[in-house]
Amino acid sequence: IGDGAPAGNYGYTNSGYSVYEEENERLTESLRTKVSAIKSLSIEIGTEVKNQNKMLSEMDNDFDSAGGLLGATMGRLRTLSRGSQTKLLCYMMLFALFVFFVIYWIIKLR
């Protein structure tokens, strides 16, 4: 080799090369630890997202069934109000008003 460096070490001194090598190993291990932590965190996030999606799907089904039940109830109320049972609807309203006043009176006495 024509530049005067020894043939075996490519221009690096033994002590300098090992310091760089140790620094690289330390940084590599630090990076490996960080990547492992990020991987486990992303796995946990994925699991949480799956659980939340499942819960949202169940809530959607519950709301759909509640909407259907409410629609059926509103249909029955419309039928009740349109038909010849208006007297019954009047009695139900008067009963609800009576219950309201009784509860109001009980609360007022306390």
N, CA and C atoms as an extended XYZ file, in Angstrom:
330
Properties=species:S:1:pos:R:3:atomname:S:1:resname:S:1:resid:I:1 pbc="F F F"
N         0.872       -1.158        0.000 N   ILE     1
C         0.000        0.000        0.000 CA  ILE     1
C         0.912        1.211        0.000 C   ILE     1
N         0.583        2.183       -0.838 N   GLY     2
C         1.507        3.259       -1.085 CA  GLY     2
C         1.389        4.449       -0.158 C   GLY     2
N         0.357        4.544        0.692 N   ASP     3
C         0.218        5.753        1.497 CA  ASP     3
C         0.871        5.636        2.865 C   ASP     3
N         1.517        4.584        3.193 N   GLY     4
C         2.271        4.441        4.426 CA  GLY     4
C         1.481        3.832        5.564 C   GLY     4
N         0.230        3.486        5.368 N   ALA     5
C        -0.544        2.858        6.437 CA  ALA     5
C        -0.236        1.386        6.462 C   ALA     5
N        -0.281        0.777        7.640 N   PRO     6
C        -0.062       -0.666        7.710 CA  PRO     6
C        -1.139       -1.401        6.925 C   PRO     6
N        -0.778       -2.532        6.385 N   ALA     7
C        -1.648       -3.249        5.462 CA  ALA     7
C        -2.864       -3.879        6.130 C   ALA     7
N        -2.843       -4.191        7.410 N   GLY     8
C        -3.919       -4.967        8.014 CA  GLY     8
C        -5.049       -4.163        8.606 C   GLY     8
N        -4.906       -2.883        8.918 N   ASN     9
C        -5.962       -2.212        9.670 CA  ASN     9
C        -6.670       -1.098        8.899 C   ASN     9
N        -6.380       -0.910        7.630 N   TYR    10
C        -7.054        0.028        6.742 CA  TYR    10
C        -7.039        1.458        7.268 C   TYR    10
N        -6.029        1.883        7.907 N   GLY    11
C        -5.890        3.257        8.346 CA  GLY    11
C        -6.455        3.538        9.724 C   GLY    11
N        -7.069        2.574       10.388 N   TYR    12
C        -7.613        2.772       11.734 CA  TYR    12
C        -6.612        2.275       12.744 C   TYR    12
N        -6.470        2.995       13.831 N   THR    13
C        -5.664        2.464       14.923 CA  THR    13
C        -6.523        1.497       15.702 C   THR    13
N        -5.934        0.570       16.358 N   ASN    14
C        -6.689       -0.462       17.065 CA  ASN    14
C        -7.590        0.126       18.139 C   ASN    14
N        -7.119        1.084       18.924 N   SER    15
C        -7.934        1.634       20.001 CA  SER    15
C        -9.094        2.456       19.450 C   SER    15
N        -8.882        3.254       18.419 N   GLY    16
C        -9.942        4.066       17.839 CA  GLY    16
C       -11.020        3.218       17.194 C   GLY    16
N       -10.633        2.195       16.527 N   TYR    17
C       -11.591        1.314       15.862 CA  TYR    17
C       -12.478        0.619       16.880 C   TYR    17
N       -11.912        0.138       17.971 N   SER    18
C       -12.717       -0.556       18.975 CA  SER    18
C       -13.660        0.411       19.683 C   SER    18
N       -13.274        1.665       19.848 N   VAL    19
C       -14.174        2.644       20.467 CA  VAL    19
C       -15.383        2.869       19.562 C   VAL    19
N       -15.141        2.996       18.259 N   TYR    20
C       -16.258        3.163       17.334 CA  TYR    20
C       -17.142        1.920       17.282 C   TYR    20
N       -16.501        0.786       17.331 N   GLU    21
C       -17.252       -0.473       17.303 CA  GLU    21
C       -18.109       -0.611       18.558 C   GLU    21
N       -17.561       -0.288       19.702 N   GLU    22
C       -18.336       -0.357       20.953 CA  GLU    22
C       -19.481        0.645       20.933 C   GLU    22
N       -19.235        1.842       20.428 N   GLU    23
C       -20.280        2.863       20.314 CA  GLU    23
C       -21.392        2.394       19.393 C   GLU    23
N       -21.019        1.786       18.267 N   ASN    24
C       -22.022        1.242       17.346 CA  ASN    24
C       -22.837        0.128       17.989 C   ASN    24
N       -22.182       -0.749       18.729 N   GLU    25
C       -22.891       -1.836       19.420 CA  GLU    25
C       -23.864       -1.278       20.458 C   GLU    25
N       -23.422       -0.267       21.195 N   ARG    26
C       -24.277        0.337       22.224 CA  ARG    26
C       -25.486        1.013       21.570 C   ARG    26
N       -25.262        1.755       20.506 N   LEU    27
C       -26.351        2.409       19.800 CA  LEU    27
C       -27.295        1.399       19.146 C   LEU    27
N       -26.730        0.317       18.626 N   THR    28
C       -27.546       -0.739       18.026 CA  THR    28
C       -28.446       -1.382       19.073 C   THR    28
N       -27.901       -1.656       20.237 N   GLU    29
C       -28.692       -2.259       21.316 CA  GLU    29
C       -29.783       -1.293       21.791 C   GLU    29
N       -29.439       -0.020       21.897 N   SER    30
C       -30.431        0.984       22.284 CA  SER    30
C       -31.549        1.051       21.256 C   SER    30
N       -31.199        1.029       19.992 N   LEU    31
C       -32.190        1.055       18.920 CA  LEU    31
C       -33.047       -0.204       18.944 C   LEU    31
N       -32.423       -1.350       19.187 N   ARG    32
C       -33.152       -2.615       19.256 CA  ARG    32
C       -34.176       -2.570       20.397 C   ARG    32
N       -33.797       -2.003       21.542 N   THR    33
C       -34.714       -1.888       22.683 CA  THR    33
C       -35.893       -0.984       22.345 C   THR    33
N       -35.589        0.137       21.694 N   LYS    34
C       -36.653        1.072       21.323 CA  LYS    34
C       -37.598        0.469       20.309 C   LYS    34
N       -37.064       -0.243       19.338 N   VAL    35
C       -37.906       -0.890       18.324 CA  VAL    35
C       -38.787       -1.954       18.965 C   VAL    35
N       -38.229       -2.688       19.908 N   SER    36
C       -39.012       -3.707       20.612 CA  SER    36
C       -40.142       -3.071       21.408 C   SER    36
N       -39.853       -1.945       22.064 N   ALA    37
C       -40.896       -1.256       22.828 CA  ALA    37
C       -41.990       -0.736       21.903 C   ALA    37
N       -41.599       -0.169       20.765 N   ILE    38
C       -42.583        0.341       19.807 CA  ILE    38
C       -43.412       -0.800       19.224 C   ILE    38
N       -42.781       -1.932       18.986 N   LYS    39
C       -43.507       -3.087       18.442 CA  LYS    39
C       -44.559       -3.569       19.436 C   LYS    39
N       -44.174       -3.713       20.699 N   SER    40
C       -45.142       -4.182       21.693 CA  SER    40
C       -46.256       -3.164       21.883 C   SER    40
N       -45.921       -1.871       21.822 N   LEU    41
C       -46.940       -0.834       21.948 CA  LEU    41
C       -47.910       -0.878       20.775 C   LEU    41
N       -47.396       -1.078       19.569 N   SER    42
C       -48.276       -1.134       18.403 CA  SER    42
C       -49.162       -2.381       18.437 C   SER    42
N       -48.655       -3.475       18.964 N   ILE    43
C       -49.475       -4.683       19.113 CA  ILE    43
C       -50.600       -4.431       20.108 C   ILE    43
N       -50.275       -3.762       21.222 N   GLU    44
C       -51.307       -3.438       22.212 CA  GLU    44
C       -52.344       -2.488       21.631 C   GLU    44
N       -51.897       -1.515       20.837 N   ILE    45
C       -52.836       -0.586       20.201 CA  ILE    45
C       -53.744       -1.343       19.236 C   ILE    45
N       -53.186       -2.261       18.470 N   GLY    46
C       -53.994       -3.065       17.553 CA  GLY    46
C       -55.046       -3.885       18.280 C   GLY    46
N       -54.654       -4.475       19.403 N   THR    47
C       -55.603       -5.253       20.200 CA  THR    47
C       -56.714       -4.361       20.744 C   THR    47
N       -56.340       -3.179       21.232 N   GLU    48
C       -57.334       -2.244       21.754 CA  GLU    48
C       -58.281       -1.774       20.663 C   GLU    48
N       -57.770       -1.531       19.473 N   VAL    49
C       -58.612       -1.109       18.352 CA  VAL    49
C       -59.604       -2.215       17.996 C   VAL    49
N       -59.152       -3.455       17.984 N   LYS    50
C       -60.064       -4.570       17.690 CA  LYS    50
C       -61.167       -4.651       18.736 C   LYS    50
N       -60.802       -4.501       20.022 N   ASN    51
C       -61.811       -4.547       21.086 CA  ASN    51
C       -62.796       -3.394       20.957 C   ASN    51
N       -62.300       -2.199       20.659 N   GLN    52
C       -63.179       -1.041       20.512 CA  GLN    52
C       -64.102       -1.213       19.309 C   GLN    52
N       -63.597       -1.754       18.206 N   ASN    53
C       -64.442       -1.996       17.033 CA  ASN    53
C       -65.538       -3.004       17.342 C   ASN    53
N       -65.185       -4.030       18.109 N   LYS    54
C       -66.182       -5.030       18.502 CA  LYS    54
C       -67.261       -4.389       19.364 C   LYS    54
N       -66.843       -3.539       20.313 N   MET    55
C       -67.795       -2.874       21.186 CA  MET    55
C       -68.698       -1.920       20.385 C   MET    55
N       -68.113       -1.203       19.423 N   LEU    56
C       -68.904       -0.303       18.589 CA  LEU    56
C       -69.915       -1.076       17.747 C   LEU    56
N       -69.514       -2.229       17.255 N   SER    57
C       -70.431       -3.050       16.475 CA  SER    57
C       -71.602       -3.522       17.337 C   SER    57
N       -71.297       -3.930       18.572 N   GLU    58
C       -72.363       -4.360       19.483 CA  GLU    58
C       -73.290       -3.199       19.824 C   GLU    58
N       -72.714       -2.005       20.031 N   MET    59
C       -73.544       -0.834       20.318 CA  MET    59
C       -74.424       -0.489       19.120 C   MET    59
N       -73.885       -0.625       17.922 N   ASP    60
C       -74.658       -0.348       16.715 CA  ASP    60
C       -75.850       -1.297       16.628 C   ASP    60
N       -75.615       -2.568       16.927 N   ASN    61
C       -76.716       -3.540       16.910 CA  ASN    61
C       -77.757       -3.200       17.978 C   ASN    61
N       -77.288       -2.802       19.171 N   ASP    62
C       -78.220       -2.439       20.240 CA  ASP    62
C       -79.054       -1.218       19.847 C   ASP    62
N       -78.406       -0.219       19.243 N   PHE    63
C       -79.146        0.971       18.829 CA  PHE    63
C       -80.134        0.640       17.717 C   PHE    63
N       -79.762       -0.246       16.821 N   ASP    64
C       -80.688       -0.646       15.762 CA  ASP    64
C       -81.923       -1.322       16.350 C   ASP    64
N       -81.709       -2.219       17.311 N   SER    65
C       -82.857       -2.901       17.913 CA  SER    65
C       -83.700       -1.931       18.734 C   SER    65
N       -83.052       -0.984       19.429 N   ALA    66
C       -83.806        0.011       20.193 CA  ALA    66
C       -84.593        0.914       19.243 C   ALA    66
N       -83.991        1.267       18.112 N   GLY    67
C       -84.708        2.083       17.122 CA  GLY    67
C       -85.912        1.351       16.565 C   GLY    67
N       -85.755        0.063       16.306 N   GLY    68
C       -86.885       -0.729       15.820 CA  GLY    68
C       -88.000       -0.816       16.850 C   GLY    68
N       -87.613       -1.003       18.102 N   LEU    69
C       -88.606       -1.076       19.177 CA  LEU    69
C       -89.321        0.257       19.337 C   LEU    69
N       -88.563        1.352       19.279 N   LEU    70
C       -89.165        2.673       19.401 CA  LEU    70
C       -90.091        2.961       18.222 C   LEU    70
N       -89.679        2.563       17.031 N   GLY    71
C       -90.536        2.754       15.862 CA  GLY    71
C       -91.846        1.980       15.992 C   GLY    71
N       -91.755        0.757       16.481 N   ALA    72
C       -92.969       -0.048       16.666 CA  ALA    72
C       -93.878        0.575       17.718 C   ALA    72
N       -93.293        1.087       18.785 N   THR    73
C       -94.081        1.723       19.833 CA  THR    73
C       -94.755        2.985       19.318 C   THR    73
N       -94.016        3.787       18.543 N   MET    74
C       -94.610        4.997       17.982 CA  MET    74
C       -95.748        4.644       17.022 C   MET    74
N       -95.583        3.572       16.275 N   GLY    75
C       -96.663        3.125       15.386 CA  GLY    75
C       -97.901        2.732       16.167 C   GLY    75
N       -97.717        2.043       17.268 N   ARG    76
C       -98.866        1.669       18.109 CA  ARG    76
C       -99.542        2.900       18.696 C   ARG    76
N       -98.721        3.893       19.116 N   LEU    77
C       -99.301        5.115       19.659 CA  LEU    77
C      -100.091        5.868       18.597 C   LEU    77
N       -99.594        5.904       17.374 N   ARG    78
C      -100.331        6.550       16.277 CA  ARG    78
C      -101.653        5.833       16.024 C   ARG    78
N      -101.590        4.514       16.033 N   THR    79
C      -102.817        3.734       15.836 CA  THR    79
C      -103.794        4.005       16.964 C   THR    79
N      -103.288        4.091       18.172 N   LEU    80
C      -104.141        4.343       19.330 CA  LEU    80
C      -104.764        5.732       19.254 C   LEU    80
N      -103.992        6.715       18.816 N   SER    81
C      -104.516        8.083       18.769 CA  SER    81
C      -105.481        8.286       17.605 C   SER    81
N      -105.332        7.550       16.522 N   ARG    82
C      -106.195        7.693       15.358 CA  ARG    82
C      -107.520        6.962       15.518 C   ARG    82
N      -107.487        5.890       16.221 N   GLY    83
C      -108.655        5.013       16.291 CA  GLY    83
C      -109.727        5.554       17.218 C   GLY    83
N      -110.660        4.701       17.500 N   SER    84
C      -111.790        5.068       18.351 CA  SER    84
C      -111.415        5.016       19.822 C   SER    84
N      -110.155        4.800       20.093 N   GLN    85
C      -109.732        4.671       21.491 CA  GLN    85
C      -109.181        5.986       22.021 C   GLN    85
N      -109.657        7.103       21.530 N   THR    86
C      -109.180        8.392       22.019 CA  THR    86
C      -109.575        8.597       23.468 C   THR    86
N      -110.697        8.005       23.862 N   LYS    87
C      -111.126        8.096       25.257 CA  LYS    87
C      -110.107        7.403       26.157 C   LYS    87
N      -109.603        6.274       25.725 N   LEU    88
C      -108.589        5.548       26.493 CA  LEU    88
C      -107.300        6.366       26.593 C   LEU    88
N      -106.910        7.022       25.500 N   LEU    89
C      -105.729        7.878       25.503 CA  LEU    89
C      -105.922        9.047       26.466 C   LEU    89
N      -107.121        9.605       26.503 N   CYS    90
C      -107.428       10.696       27.434 CA  CYS    90
C      -107.297       10.219       28.872 C   CYS    90
N      -107.803        9.038       29.165 N   TYR    91
C      -107.692        8.477       30.508 CA  TYR    91
C      -106.222        8.250       30.890 C   TYR    91
N      -105.450        7.776       29.927 N   MET    92
C      -104.025        7.552       30.213 CA  MET    92
C      -103.321        8.862       30.515 C   MET    92
N      -103.648        9.921       29.776 N   MET    93
C      -103.039       11.226       30.023 CA  MET    93
C      -103.454       11.767       31.393 C   MET    93
N      -104.720       11.627       31.724 N   LEU    94
C      -105.196       12.082       33.038 CA  LEU    94
C      -104.529       11.293       34.164 C   LEU    94
N      -104.361       10.001       33.971 N   PHE    95
C      -103.684        9.175       34.976 CA  PHE    95
C      -102.233        9.612       35.144 C   PHE    95
N      -101.539        9.882       34.033 N   ALA    96
C      -100.151       10.339       34.112 CA  ALA    96
C      -100.071       11.678       34.829 C   ALA    96
N      -101.014       12.574       34.565 N   LEU    97
C      -101.055       13.869       35.242 CA  LEU    97
C      -101.325       13.696       36.731 C   LEU    97
N      -102.213       12.787       37.064 N   PHE    98
C      -102.504       12.503       38.475 CA  PHE    98
C      -101.262       11.968       39.192 C   PHE    98
N      -100.562       11.039       38.573 N   VAL    99
C       -99.336       10.485       39.162 CA  VAL    99
C       -98.293       11.586       39.342 C   VAL    99
N       -98.179       12.466       38.358 N   PHE   100
C       -97.238       13.574       38.465 CA  PHE   100
C       -97.565       14.455       39.673 C   PHE   100
N       -98.856       14.811       39.840 N   PHE   101
C       -99.228       15.665       40.972 CA  PHE   101
C       -99.036       14.965       42.310 C   PHE   101
N       -99.293       13.662       42.375 N   VAL   102
C       -99.069       12.921       43.615 CA  VAL   102
C       -97.580       12.913       43.965 C   VAL   102
N       -96.745       12.666       43.012 N   ILE   103
C       -95.292       12.672       43.271 CA  ILE   103
C       -94.837       14.070       43.665 C   ILE   103
N       -95.369       15.104       42.996 N   TYR   104
C       -95.026       16.486       43.332 CA  TYR   104
C       -95.449       16.802       44.768 C   TYR   104
N       -96.648       16.355       45.154 N   TRP   105
C       -97.157       16.593       46.498 CA  TRP   105
C       -96.310       15.895       47.550 C   TRP   105
N       -95.874       14.652       47.271 N   ILE   106
C       -95.020       13.899       48.205 CA  ILE   106
C       -93.670       14.599       48.374 C   ILE   106
N       -93.119       15.063       47.288 N   ILE   107
C       -91.821       15.759       47.359 CA  ILE   107
C       -91.982       17.093       48.092 C   ILE   107
N       -93.091       17.770       47.883 N   LYS   108
C       -93.327       19.079       48.512 CA  LYS   108
C       -93.474       18.924       50.031 C   LYS   108
N       -94.032       17.803       50.512 N   LEU   109
C       -94.201       17.582       51.959 CA  LEU   109
C       -92.882       17.337       52.682 C   LEU   109
N       -91.919       16.907       52.001 N   ARG   110
C       -90.628       16.640       52.653 CA  ARG   110
C       -89.973       17.895       52.954 C   ARG   110
